[in-house]
């Protein structure tokens, strides 16, 4: 039987694939027996209490959907997933992310820094992160999901100056 935590991760993964999912569909995808039904219900309650999902009642059906915090958690889980490992051979492209979040969005800024580190980015300056790993698509989705149109800039290039390249490889040692 899956543990409550495993149910929570599975629920977040399912909800990250669509805007909303009916609770009955979650039950069909996850719950196998009476015990797992109980664990599923406890996991849904725990995720709601943690502010990661919210319920939407259409009158005919109950739906669950990720909150803003839930989307952050889903992105974090994608990076932790074993099958999410990206190629460790460099394709010749640099991924540069400029992150400029105001102080009132400090918790989001810290969450993004955590994700950048998990994705193998190195901080060159306070708001400049660089990597050789192809995670730019993940951060493009994060940018869209969290409405960071001007706070997050993603650059993919095949050229950077020699001294920056040298500094990057020194920091990665």
C-alpha positions in Angstrom: 0.0 0.0 0.0 1.2 3.5 -0.8 2.0 5.8 2.1 0.1 9.1 2.7 3.1 11.0 1.4 3.2 9.0 -1.8 -0.5 9.7 -2.3 0.2 13.4 -1.9 2.9 13.3 -4.5 0.8 11.3 -6.9 -2.2 13.8 -6.4 0.1 16.8 -7.1 1.5 15.1 -10.2 -2.0 14.3 -11.6 -3.2 17.9 -10.8 -0.2 19.4 -12.5 -1.2 17.9 -15.8 -4.6 19.6 -16.0 -6.3 22.8 -14.7 -8.7 20.8 -12.5 -9.5 17.1 -11.9 -12.7 15.7 -10.4 -12.2 14.0 -7.0 -13.9 10.9 -8.4 -11.3 10.7 -11.1 -8.5 11.0 -8.5 -10.1 8.2 -6.6 -10.2 6.1 -9.8 -6.6 6.7 -10.6 -5.3 6.2 -7.1 -7.5 4.4 -4.6 -7.5 0.6 -4.9 -9.3 -0.6 -1.7 -11.0 0.7 1.4 -7.6 1.4 3.2 -6.2 3.3 0.3 -9.5 5.3 -0.1 -9.0 6.5 3.5 -5.3 7.4 2.9 -6.4 9.2 -0.3 -9.0 11.3 1.6 -6.4 12.1 4.3 -3.9 13.1 1.7 -6.4 15.4 0.0 -7.3 17.0 3.3 -3.5 17.4 4.2 -2.8 19.1 0.8 -5.8 21.5 1.3 -4.6 22.3 4.8 -1.1 23.0 3.5 -2.5 25.3 0.9 -1.3 23.2 -2.0 -4.7 22.4 -3.5 -8.2 23.8 -3.4 -11.6 22.4 -3.9 -14.0 23.7 -6.5 -17.7 22.5 -6.4 -19.5 22.7 -9.7 -22.9 21.7 -8.1 -22.7 18.3 -9.8 -19.0 17.4 -9.1 -16.3 18.2 -6.7 -12.9 19.2 -8.3 -9.4 19.7 -7.0 -6.9 22.1 -8.5 -3.4 23.2 -7.6 -3.0 26.6 -5.9 0.0 28.9 -6.7 1.9 27.2 -3.9 0.9 23.8 -5.3 2.3 24.6 -8.7 5.6 25.5 -7.0 5.6 22.1 -5.2 4.8 20.3 -8.5 7.7 22.0 -10.2 10.0 21.0 -7.3 8.8 17.4 -7.5 9.6 17.3 -11.2 13.2 18.2 -10.4 13.4 15.5 -7.6 12.0 12.8 -9.8 14.4 10.1 -10.9 13.2 10.0 -14.5 13.6 13.8 -14.8 17.3 13.6 -14.9 18.6 15.5 -18.0 21.6 14.7 -20.1 24.8 15.5 -18.3 26.6 16.1 -21.6 26.8 19.7 -22.6 25.0 20.6 -25.8 27.1 23.8 -26.2 24.3 26.1 -25.0 24.3 28.2 -21.9 21.1 28.7 -19.9 21.1 32.1 -18.2 18.3 33.2 -15.9 18.0 36.7 -14.6 15.8 36.8 -11.5 14.7 40.1 -10.0 11.9 39.7 -7.5 10.8 42.5 -5.2 11.1 42.2 -1.4 7.4 41.7 -1.0 7.7 38.5 -3.0 10.6 37.1 -0.9 9.1 33.7 -0.4 8.6 33.2 -4.1 12.1 34.4 -4.7 13.5 31.9 -2.2 11.5 29.1 -3.8 12.8 30.0 -7.2 16.4 30.1 -5.9 15.9 26.6 -4.4 14.5 25.3 -7.8 17.4 26.9 -9.7 19.9 25.2 -7.4 18.1 21.8 -7.7 18.2 22.2 -11.5 22.0 22.6 -11.4 22.2 26.4 -11.9 25.0 28.4 -10.3 24.6 31.9 -9.0 27.2 34.2 -10.6 25.8 37.4 -9.2 22.9 38.1 -6.9 20.3 37.7 -9.6 22.2 36.0 -12.4 22.0 32.2 -12.6 23.8 30.1 -15.2 23.8 26.4 -16.2 24.7 24.1 -19.0 21.7 21.8 -18.3 18.6 22.1 -20.5 16.0 23.1 -17.9 14.9 26.3 -19.6 11.5 24.7 -20.5 10.8 24.1 -16.9 11.5 27.7 -16.0 9.5 28.9 -18.9 6.5 27.1 -17.5 7.3 28.4 -14.0 7.5 31.9 -15.4 4.1 31.5 -17.1 2.4 29.7 -14.1 3.6 32.4 -11.6 3.1 35.3 -13.9 6.7 36.5 -13.8 6.8 38.3 -17.1 9.4 40.9 -16.1 10.9 39.3 -12.9 12.3 36.2 -14.7 14.3 36.5 -17.9 15.5 33.3 -19.6 18.4 33.4 -22.1 19.7 30.5 -24.1 22.9 31.2 -26.0 26.0 29.5 -27.4 28.4 32.3 -26.5 29.5 34.0 -23.3 32.6 35.9 -22.7 35.8 34.0 -21.6 36.0 35.4 -18.1 32.4 34.6 -17.3 32.9 31.1 -18.6 36.0 30.7 -16.5 34.2 32.0 -13.4 31.3 29.6 -13.9 33.6 26.5 -14.1 35.6 27.7 -11.0 32.3 28.0 -9.0 31.2 24.5 -10.2 34.4 22.8 -8.9 
